[in-house]
């Protein structure tokens, strides 16, 4: 059954890639066939494998953040931030990275930030003669890092997956903080080195039109986002600092980002900050289906003992020092063709607690290695990030050239930086 489930996961990924049909649908089918006919489970037991907690959190958080997307607040804010960086042309890659990080961190999420920042960035390449590969890396790195923030889309998914894997809520929060810190630091290293090397030789001139200021509704959306983030972040941080204060401990056990987001979504509706139908339509239903569908199949694997067997094999057959590097490489290879959120993280996160126990390595190190590896190749044109970048390219950009640049330049740079970072991070854990 272990072999069948592993084969099913691989087939689901291949079928999804070949047919362009959501991988989650194939994963649900295999979970039903293997669970009911291979493991003798009842259909109700297979349905219970649907990760309802992760589904609810992603649904509610994106519902609230979508108000700032629907009324144009985040897009206008990104244009304003880029405009403020016009006097520092040599630092443009870092400026793009920071702008994308801020907007994604405010809840726009990875795909949304790429959707409206990739065209702007690639257009800037045409106007300023900025290196195409570095520009693509900058916006991709920024969208990833910001989305990994603890209250943003990817960070919430990571925390939910850790919780499902048996990691406590408080510990999951601190581990997610570590993931965000690592995925924020690695791009600064890569882009910073590039900016230093090209500071004198690269002549870039930025011409950006002054954007319109935010209107009252857009300002209200941004303010609500900051208030919500303050509530959700402050209590867990206080609990980590003062774990013995009963009032803080009580609040921390009751504060839930999903329910808080629903409350703020209701406030946004009462303030008429966006059209309800448009906001609901912007919920990433495809991502939800993929994450939860694959989650069902992974949960079936956990029941069948797949995760324990893989963890035991890695812990006993691979040198301990090589495990983080191997996880990083496996994640990078998987992410060339598959989604980090929908496939890589749900597939590899469940084995971390067991692998950490067998090898003696820190769980946070393993989680970080998985994510920096997976996100290092997410810019591949075969993956969602790279394909979105290609689709966003303006007519002035040669798409064949961009395809080759993403696959043969951006991906190797990203993977190389991820492996180097894994080795450096390993020294501290």
N, C-alpha and C positions, 0 to 999 in steps of 0.2 A: 504493500500500500504506500510506503514511503516513496518508492520508485515511481509509482503511478501518479502520485500527487506532484512530484517534481517535474515529471514529464508533462502533466496537465498545465502547470504554471508556464513552462516553456512554450507549449503549444498555444496557450492563450495569448502570450506575447507575440508569437509569430503570426498567428491568425489576425490579431488586432492590427499589426503592422502591415500585413499584406492586403487585408480587406478594407482598412481604414474604418473598421467598426470598433466601437468602444471595447477595450480589453475587458472591462468589467462585466459585460454581457456574457462573454465566453467563460470568464471565471465563475460566474453564478451557475452556468450550465454544468461545468465540471464539478462544482461543489455539490450540486444536486445528484448527478450521476454517481460520483464516487462515494458520497455520503450515504445515499439511500440504497444503492445497489452493491457498493463495495464494502461498506462498513456497517450496514444494517441499521442505519439511523432512521428515525421517523422524519417525515417532511417538516413537521413543526420544529424539530431539533435543528434541522439544517437552516430553517428561516431564522432561528434564534442566533445563528452565527453572524447575521447582519450587524455590523458595529454601530448600533443605534446612537451611542454617546458621541462618537466622532461625527456621525451624520448630523446630529442636532447642533453640535458646536459650530461646524462649518456653515451650516444653513443659517443659523442665527447671526453669527459674526458677519458673514458676507452680506446678509440682508441689511444690517445697519450701515456698514461701510459703503454699500451701493448708493446711498443717498448722496454722498459726496462725489460719486462717479456720475450719477444721473443728472445732477445739476451743474456738472462741469467744474466743481471746486478743485479737485485734484489735478485735472489737466491744466487749468489756469495757474494753479500754484506752481506746477513744474515749469511752465513757461516763464513765470516771474523769477524763479530761482536761477534758471539758465541765463536770463537777461542780466541778473546781478553779477554773473561770472564773466561778462563780456570783456572786462578789462584785464583778465588773466588768461590770455590765449594759450600759453604754453602748458597751463594746468587744466586744459579743457577735458582730457580723459578723466582726470580725478573729479572735475566739476560734474561731468555727466554721471559718474558713479555715485557721488554724494546726493545729487538730485534724485536719481532713480531709487536710491536707498531710502531717502526721506519719504518719498511718495508711496513706495511699497510698504514701508514701515507704518505709515498712517492707515494702512488697511487695503490699499488698492490691489495687492496681491501680485504675484510674479507675471502671470499672463496679461493682466490688464495694463501693467506698467510697460511691458514690452509692446503691447498693441498701440499705445499712444506715444511712447517715447522712441521706439525704434525708427519710425519714419522721420522724426525730428533729428535724431542722431545721424542717420544715414544722409539726410539732406545737408546737415552741417559738414559732413565729409566732402560732399560735392563743392560746397562753398569755401571751405577752409583748407582743403587738401590734407585733412587729417588722415592718418593711417586707418584704413578700413577695418583691419583685424582688431586693432586696439580699441577703436570706437565700438565695435560689436561686443568685445569683451567687457568694456566699461559699462554699457547699458545692461548687459546680461548679468554681470557681477552685481551691479547695484540692485536690480530687480530681485535677484536671489537673496542678497544679504538683507534687504529691507523686509522681504516676505518672511524671512527666518526670524524676525523679531518676535519676542514671546507672545505678543498680543496680535500679531498679524497672521495671515492665512497659513503659511507653511509652519510657522512656529507653533501654532495651535494644533495643527495636524501632528507634528512631531510629539508634542506633549500627550496628545490623545493616544498615539501609538505606543509611547512609553508606558502610559498608564495601563493599556491593554496587555502589555508585555510583563506587567507585574511590578513596575517601578512606581513608588509612591508619588502622590501629587506634588508635594513640596520638592522632592528630589527631582522629579521630572521638570519642574520649573527651573531649577538650577542647572540641570543638564541642557535644557533648551537655551538657557542663557549662554552656556559654553559653546553651543553650536553657532548661535548668532555671533558671538565674539570672534570665533575662528573664521567664519565665512565673511566677516567684515574686515578682518585683518589681512587675510590672504590677498584680496584684490588690491588693497592699499600697497602691499609689497610689490605686486606685479606692475601696477599702473604707476606707482611712485618711481620704480627703477626706470621704466620707459620715459617718464617725464623728465627725469634727471639727465638721461642720456641724450634726449632730444631738445633740451632746454635752449641750447645755442644754435643747433643746426636746423631745427624745424621752425619755419616761419608760418605761423597760423594767424589769420585775421578773422575775428568773429564779427559777423554782422547779423544781429538779432533785433527784430522790431520790438519796440516797447509794448508789452502785453497790457490788456485792460485790467484794472483792479478788480478784486473780488466784489461781488454784490453782497447785499445783506444776508440773503439765504445761504450763499456759499460760505460766508464768514461764520454763520451759525453752525453749519455742518462741520467745519474745521474745529471750532471751539468744542462742540459736542464730542468729537473724536478724542481731543486732548483730555477732556474731563473723564471720558470712559476709560482711556488708557491709564490715567492717574489712579482711578479707583481700582482697576484690575491689577496694576503693578505694585501699588503702595502696600497693600495688605500682605501679599506674599513676602515682599522684601522685609517688612517689619517683623513678620513671623520668623524669618531666617535670622534676623538680628536679635530679636527678643523672643526666643521659643518658649519661655516659661511664663509669659504674660497670658493669663487665661482669657481676657477680653479679646486680645489679638488672635489667639488661637481659635476662639469661637468664630470670630468674623472670617478668618481664613478658611474655616471649614464650611462656611455658608456662601462665600463669594464665589460665583460661578460665571465665567465669561459669557457662556451661552445665554443664561437668563438676563445678565446685565445688558447684553447686546439687544435682546428683545425689548427691554424697557426703553433703551435709547432709540430703538427703531420706532417704538410707539410715540416717543417724544418728537422724533423727526416728522412722523406722520401728522401729529397734532399741530406742529409748526408749519406744515405744508412745505417741507424742504425738498420734496420730490414726488413724482407720480408713483403711486403704489404698484400699479401694473408693470411699469418700466423697471422699478427697483426689484421686484420679484423675478422678472425675466432676466435680470443681470446675474442672478445667483448661478454659480458655475455648476450647473446640473451634470454636465458631462464629467467633470472632475469628481463630483460626489459619487456618481455611478461607478467610475473606475476605482476609486479608493475603497469604497464599500464592497464592491464585487470581488476585487482581489483580496480584500480583508476576509471575506467569507471563506475563500479557498485557503488562505493562510491559516485561519482559525481551524479549519478542517485538518490541515497539516500538523498543527499543534496537538490536536486530539489524537492523531495517528502516531505522534512521537517523532515527526520529521525534524523538528527544530532541535530536539535533544540529541538526535543521532548526528546531525550536521555539526552541532556545537562540540560534541564529544570527539568527532573525527578531526575537526580543526584544532582543538585543544591538545590532542595527543599526537597528531601526525605532522604538524607544522611548528617550526621553532617559534617560541613566544615572541621574539623580537620582530618576526616577519608577519605576524598575524595582522597588525594594523595596516601594514603596507598592502598585504593581500586583500583585505577588506576594501581598501581604497581602490585598488585596481579592479576588483570584481564589480564594485559599484560603478566605476567609470565605464567599464565595458557594457554593463547592463543599460546605463543611461544614454549610451550612443543611440539606442533604438527605443528606449522606454522612458516613461515618466518617473522622476524621482519620487514625487508624492504618491502617484498611483501604483507604482510597481516596486521600485527599489527599496524605499523605506518600509512599506508594509511587509516585504519579503524578508528583509535582513534584520530589522529591529527586534523581532521576537527572539532571535537567537543570542542577542547580546548578554542578557543576564546569565544564561547558562555558560556561554563562552567566557565571560568574565570570571565566573566561579571556577571553571576548569583551568584557565590560563593564569589567573591571578592578576590580569590586567584591569585597569579602571574602566567601568562601564561607560563613563563620559568620553573617554578616549576613543572607544570603539564606535560610539554614536557619532562623534565628530568625524572620524575617518570615513565612515559610510557616507555622510552627507557631503563632505568636501570632495570625495571621490566622485559621487554621483553628479554633483553640480559642476564638476570640472569639465564634463563632456556634454552637459545639457545644451550647449550651443551647437551641437552637431546638427546638420541640416536634416538628419533622419529623425531627430528628436523634436519634441514640441517647441522648445525654445528656438532652435535654429530654423525650423520650418516657419515659425511665426516671423522671425527676422527676415527670411527670404520673401515672405508674402507681404511684408511691410515696406520692402525696398521701393523707392521711387523710380520712375522711368529712366532717370539719369544714371542709375547704378546698373552695371552689367551683372545680371543675376547668375550667369554661369561662373563668372569670376568670383562673385560673392560666395557661391556654393563651394568652390574649391578652396577659397580662403578660410571659410568656416571649418571645413572638414580637415584640411591638411596643414593649417596654420594655427587657427584658434583652439581647436581641440588638443593638439599636442602641447601647446603652451599651457593650457588649463590643466591638463593631466600632469604635466611635468611639475607645475607649481604645487599641485595637490600632493604629489608624492613627497616633494621636498618639505612641504608644510607638515605632512604626516610624520616624517622623521624628526622634525624639530619639535612638534607637539609631544611626541613620544618621550623626548628627553625630560619633559616636565611632569609626566604622569607615571 
